[in-house]
Amino acid sequence: MGLQKRLLDLSESAANETKSTAGDKHETALAMLQIEQASIRAQLKQTQAQQAVLLKIDPSVKSNSIRNGSLVKTNQGYLFISVALGKVELENDFFIALSAQSPLGAKLIGLQAGQQATINQLTYHIESLE
């Protein structure tokens, strides 16, 4: 279920709760609905921010150095510098989508094929940018 649909459902539940006269139980239920609404709004805002970052990436632009939007082949697998989505499967291939602001992403930005970055005692040898 989409986040916007969940917000609408919670708003309807809150409206129904305001019609109730169950005292403390009513107040507790209403407070829980408001907390859930705030949580979903935060998730929706984060998702929209990630979408905005992804929409700015032009896959047709090639670069010799790693930047936002780069697909990087390393000895540890493929990394997609974009937004922090974690492990993603696409057409039976796996890659890690990470943000340029992540510790590893920040170390990779600006590097080129043949260079390397080390984080947490794990070295990533950059084989190519695709």
C-alpha positions in Angstrom: 0.0 0.0 0.0 1.3 3.4 -0.9 2.3 5.9 1.7 -0.2 8.5 0.6 -3.0 5.9 0.8 -1.9 4.9 4.3 -2.1 8.6 5.3 -5.6 8.9 3.9 -6.7 5.8 5.8 -5.2 7.1 9.0 -6.9 10.5 8.5 -10.2 8.7 8.1 -9.5 6.6 11.2 -8.7 9.8 13.2 -11.9 11.4 12.0 -13.8 8.3 13.2 -12.0 8.5 16.6 -13.1 12.1 17.1 -16.7 10.8 17.0 -16.0 8.4 19.9 -16.6 9.3 23.5 -14.6 6.5 25.1 -12.5 8.9 27.3 -8.8 7.9 27.9 -9.1 5.0 25.5 -10.2 7.5 22.8 -7.3 9.9 23.6 -4.7 7.1 23.4 -6.1 5.8 20.1 -6.1 9.3 18.6 -2.5 10.0 19.8 -1.3 6.7 18.3 -2.9 7.6 15.0 -1.2 11.0 15.0 2.2 9.4 15.7 1.7 6.9 12.8 0.7 9.8 10.5 3.8 11.7 11.4 5.9 8.6 10.8 4.4 8.1 7.4 4.8 11.8 6.4 8.5 11.5 7.3 8.8 8.3 5.1 6.9 10.0 2.3 9.2 13.1 2.5 12.3 10.9 2.4 11.0 8.9 -0.6 10.2 12.1 -2.5 13.7 13.4 -1.8 15.2 10.1 -3.1 13.0 10.3 -6.2 14.2 13.9 -6.8 17.9 12.7 -6.7 17.2 9.8 -9.1 15.3 12.0 -11.6 18.4 14.3 -11.8 20.6 11.4 -12.9 21.2 11.3 -16.7 22.4 7.8 -17.6 23.5 8.9 -21.0 26.2 11.2 -19.5 29.5 9.4 -19.3 32.4 10.4 -17.0 36.0 9.2 -16.4 35.6 9.8 -12.7 33.0 8.6 -10.2 30.1 11.0 -9.7 26.4 10.8 -8.7 24.8 8.5 -11.2 27.9 6.4 -11.8 27.7 2.6 -12.1 31.0 1.4 -10.8 32.3 -2.1 -11.3 34.6 -3.1 -8.4 36.3 -6.3 -7.2 33.5 -6.3 -4.6 30.7 -6.1 -7.1 28.7 -3.3 -8.8 28.0 0.0 -7.0 25.4 2.5 -8.2 26.1 6.0 -6.7 22.7 7.5 -6.3 20.5 7.0 -3.3 20.8 4.6 -0.3 18.6 1.7 -1.4 20.9 -1.1 -0.5 21.1 -4.3 -2.5 19.0 -4.2 -5.7 18.4 -6.8 -8.3 17.9 -5.8 -11.9 17.6 -8.3 -14.8 19.3 -11.0 -12.7 22.2 -8.7 -11.8 22.8 -7.4 -8.3 24.3 -4.1 -7.3 24.4 -1.9 -4.2 22.7 1.5 -4.6 24.4 3.9 -2.2 24.4 7.7 -1.8 27.4 9.9 -2.5 27.1 11.1 1.1 27.6 7.6 2.6 31.0 6.8 4.0 31.9 4.6 1.0 30.2 6.9 -1.6 32.2 9.9 -0.3 35.5 8.0 -0.7 34.6 6.9 -4.2 33.5 10.3 -5.6 36.2 11.6 -8.0 38.1 8.3 -8.3 38.8 6.7 -11.6 39.2 3.1 -13.0 42.4 1.6 -11.6 42.2 3.4 -8.3 40.9 2.1 -5.0 39.1 3.1 -1.8 39.3 1.3 1.6 36.6 1.5 4.3 36.2 -0.8 7.3 39.3 -2.7 6.3 37.7 -3.7 2.9 39.3 -2.4 -0.2 37.3 -1.6 -3.3 39.4 -1.8 -6.5 37.7 0.2 -9.2 37.7 -1.9 -12.4 35.5 0.3 -14.6 32.8 2.9 -14.8 29.9 1.7 -16.9 
